[in-house]
Amino acid sequence: MTLLFEMLVLAVCSPLIVALIQALLFRLLPGQSPQGMTMVAMVLGYPAIFAIAILINGGLLPVAQCAYVFLLYSFAAYTYFHVFNMSETSRRIRLLRALAIAGTSDLKDVEAVFDERDMMQARLVRLVALGQIERVRNEYMPCGRTFAIAGMVLYQLSELFGTPWDSIRKWKRPAPPCIADK
């Protein structure tokens, strides 16, 4: 087989491997975080893609081909994860899916399906399940220092670029008038 054909086969197989392993994991471990299961599927796919590469090559792979297979699969798995994640969390996708399933067309019905409080609660539950935040004394707190550091970096960048968070907050939802301002 030519090298171009081998690369094409691996490029086609990469996202399919993640999808197949993910489907298997969903069946074997119901109720787990969809995003978490997708990440596990991504990791479990590395041996499979290397096995396919070795079969296509007819033996062990040179270092350059190993690097190619690793990078190709990593890119495909990363892309698959974000497309899957978007399909799970995107409001537009959820709205289209609800309209297709229920045939809902009335604005009140759509608002009932997409209660903002329920969406926020679902996001909080997902962040807790992924170990990114924890609930301490009825307050949600970031786990570890990563998010605190990222938050501080983003805040400093917003100050640097002239869009402090107070301005962003006012732009999204105007604050009620302050009693002291009267």
C-alpha positions as CSV (number, residue, x, y, z in Angstrom):
1,M,0.0,0.0,0.0
2,T,1.1,3.5,-0.7
3,L,1.9,5.9,2.2
4,L,-0.9,8.3,1.0
5,F,-3.5,5.4,1.2
6,E,-2.3,4.5,4.7
7,M,-2.6,8.1,5.8
8,L,-6.1,8.3,4.3
9,V,-7.2,5.1,6.1
10,L,-5.9,6.4,9.4
11,A,-7.6,9.7,8.9
12,V,-10.9,8.1,8.3
13,C,-10.6,5.5,11.1
14,S,-9.6,8.0,13.8
15,P,-13.0,9.7,14.5
16,L,-14.8,6.4,13.9
17,I,-12.7,4.7,16.6
18,V,-13.6,7.4,19.2
19,A,-17.3,7.1,18.2
20,L,-17.4,3.3,18.5
21,I,-15.6,3.2,21.8
22,Q,-17.8,6.0,23.1
23,A,-21.0,4.1,22.1
24,L,-19.7,1.0,23.8
25,L,-18.9,3.0,27.0
26,F,-22.3,4.6,27.0
27,R,-23.9,1.1,26.9
28,L,-21.6,-0.4,29.5
29,L,-21.6,2.5,31.9
30,P,-25.0,4.3,31.7
31,G,-25.5,7.4,33.7
32,Q,-21.9,8.7,33.5
33,S,-21.0,12.2,32.3
34,P,-21.2,12.2,28.5
35,Q,-18.1,14.5,28.3
36,G,-16.2,12.3,30.7
37,M,-17.0,9.2,28.7
38,T,-15.9,10.9,25.5
39,M,-12.5,11.7,27.1
40,V,-12.1,8.1,28.2
41,A,-13.0,6.9,24.7
42,M,-10.4,9.3,23.3
43,V,-7.7,7.8,25.5
44,L,-8.8,4.2,24.9
45,G,-8.6,4.8,21.1
46,Y,-4.8,5.2,21.0
47,P,-4.0,1.5,21.2
48,A,-6.7,0.8,18.5
49,I,-5.4,3.4,16.0
50,F,-1.8,2.2,16.5
51,A,-2.9,-1.4,16.0
52,I,-4.6,-0.4,12.7
53,A,-1.5,1.5,11.7
54,I,0.7,-1.5,12.4
55,L,-1.6,-3.8,10.4
56,I,-1.7,-1.4,7.4
57,N,2.1,-1.0,7.5
58,G,2.8,-4.7,7.9
59,G,5.0,-4.3,10.9
60,L,6.3,-1.9,13.5
61,L,6.2,1.8,12.5
62,P,9.2,4.1,12.2
63,V,9.4,7.0,14.7
64,A,8.1,9.6,12.2
65,Q,5.1,7.5,11.4
66,C,4.4,6.9,15.1
67,A,4.4,10.7,15.5
68,Y,2.1,11.1,12.6
69,V,-0.4,8.6,13.9
70,F,-0.3,10.1,17.4
71,L,-0.8,13.7,16.1
72,L,-3.5,12.7,13.6
73,Y,-5.5,10.7,16.1
74,S,-5.1,13.4,18.8
75,F,-6.4,16.0,16.3
76,A,-9.3,13.9,15.2
77,A,-10.2,12.9,18.8
78,Y,-10.0,16.5,20.0
79,T,-12.2,17.7,17.1
80,Y,-14.7,14.9,17.8
81,F,-14.8,15.8,21.5
82,H,-15.7,19.4,20.7
83,V,-18.3,18.6,18.1
84,F,-19.9,16.1,20.5
85,N,-19.7,18.6,23.4
86,M,-21.3,21.2,21.2
87,S,-24.1,18.9,20.3
88,E,-24.7,18.1,24.0
89,T,-24.5,21.7,25.4
90,S,-25.5,24.1,22.6
91,R,-28.8,25.8,23.2
92,R,-29.5,25.9,19.5
93,I,-28.9,22.2,19.0
94,R,-31.1,21.4,22.0
95,L,-33.8,23.7,20.8
96,L,-33.8,22.1,17.3
97,R,-33.8,18.7,18.8
98,A,-36.8,19.6,21.1
99,L,-38.7,21.1,18.2
100,A,-38.0,18.0,16.0
101,I,-39.1,15.6,18.7
102,A,-42.0,17.4,20.3
103,G,-43.1,19.5,17.4
104,T,-43.2,22.4,19.8
105,S,-43.8,25.7,18.0
106,D,-45.5,28.0,20.6
107,L,-43.1,30.4,22.4
108,K,-44.5,29.4,25.8
109,D,-43.8,25.7,25.1
110,V,-40.2,26.6,24.1
111,E,-39.7,28.7,27.2
112,A,-40.9,25.8,29.3
113,V,-38.3,23.5,27.7
114,F,-35.5,26.0,28.2
115,D,-35.8,27.3,31.7
116,E,-32.6,29.3,32.4
117,R,-32.6,28.1,36.0
118,D,-32.6,24.5,34.9
119,M,-29.8,25.2,32.4
120,M,-27.7,26.8,35.1
121,Q,-28.4,23.9,37.4
122,A,-27.4,21.4,34.7
123,R,-24.1,23.2,34.1
124,L,-23.3,23.2,37.8
125,V,-24.1,19.5,38.1
126,R,-21.9,18.8,35.1
127,L,-19.0,20.9,36.6
128,V,-19.3,19.1,39.9
129,A,-19.4,15.7,38.2
130,L,-16.2,16.5,36.2
131,G,-14.5,17.6,39.4
132,Q,-14.0,21.2,38.3
133,I,-16.1,22.7,41.1
134,E,-17.3,21.6,44.5
135,R,-20.2,22.6,46.7
136,V,-19.0,23.8,50.1
137,R,-21.7,25.2,52.6
138,N,-24.2,25.8,49.8
139,E,-21.6,27.7,47.7
140,Y,-19.9,26.5,44.6
141,M,-16.1,26.8,44.7
142,P,-13.5,25.9,42.1
143,C,-11.5,22.8,42.8
144,G,-7.8,23.4,42.9
145,R,-5.9,26.4,41.8
146,T,-6.2,26.1,38.0
147,F,-9.5,27.9,37.7
148,A,-8.6,30.6,40.2
149,I,-5.4,31.3,38.3
150,A,-7.2,31.3,34.9
151,G,-9.8,33.6,36.4
152,M,-7.2,36.0,37.6
153,V,-5.4,35.9,34.2
154,L,-8.6,36.7,32.4
155,Y,-9.5,39.5,34.8
156,Q,-6.0,41.0,34.3
157,L,-6.3,40.7,30.5
158,S,-9.7,42.4,30.6
159,E,-8.2,45.2,32.6
160,L,-5.3,45.5,30.1
161,F,-7.6,45.6,27.1
162,G,-10.0,48.1,28.6
163,T,-13.0,45.9,29.2
164,P,-13.1,45.4,32.9
165,W,-15.6,42.8,34.2
166,D,-17.8,45.5,35.7
167,S,-18.4,46.9,32.2
168,I,-19.1,43.5,30.9
169,R,-21.6,42.8,33.7
170,K,-23.4,46.1,33.1
171,W,-23.5,45.4,29.3
172,K,-25.1,41.9,29.9
173,R,-27.6,42.9,32.6
174,P,-27.8,46.5,33.9
175,A,-27.5,46.7,37.7
176,P,-30.4,48.1,39.6
177,P,-30.0,51.7,40.8
178,C,-28.0,52.0,44.0
179,I,-29.8,53.4,47.0
180,A,-26.7,55.6,47.8
181,D,-27.0,57.2,44.3
182,K,-30.4,58.7,45.1
